[in-house]
Amino acid sequence: MKTPLVGVYPGTFDPITNGHKDIVGRACKMLDKLVIAVARNAGKGPLFTIDERVEMVRDEVERMNRHGAEVEVHSFDSLLVHFCQQVGATVLVRGLRAVSDFEYEFQMASMNARLDAEIETVFLMASERQQFISSRFVKEIGRLGGDISSFVGSDVATRLRDRFNLEEENGEHSGRRLQTLK
């Protein structure tokens, strides 16, 4: 019997976007099992808690075509290669949106290979329709009242609107505005 091919797709997923879901769906075509690893990453100042992000990812993945692959969603706050070892993964899945992503991702892949040569990094180019989507831009557009419905699932869009409304009610709106769109 063939050993199942297990991969890990790590990220902050704050929130999960249609771009993330595109990579998940395509990775599922190549793997027997995909573990989506939601990074705690408090240093990035996530909008949603780790539990909220894990729940959103699980909800979105549940509605996707997983092409027969088993999919699990877990949070992690350890070294990524240690997490891969823990879940028995030999493949790291990374999405690339643009050439600008490549240098950072190449450095990360090289570092991870030095830490564990048995874990192979696979880069998936974002689909043409998803190349420009980032969680950061989605949050900025949503926070400023723009239509984010083509960038995230409807449940995620609702959660974002609710969070932004709560921020506004609490007087946090102007202080937390991102400076990505100038």
PyMOL commands that set and color helices and strands:
alter all, ss='L'
color gray80, all
select helices_A, chain A and resi 18-28+42-44+50-62+80-87+99-115+128-130+135-143+154-169
alter helices_A, ss='H'
color red, helices_A
select strands_A, chain A and resi 6-11+33-39+70-76+91-96+120-125
alter strands_A, ss='S'
color yellow, strands_A
deselect
rebuild
show_as cartoon
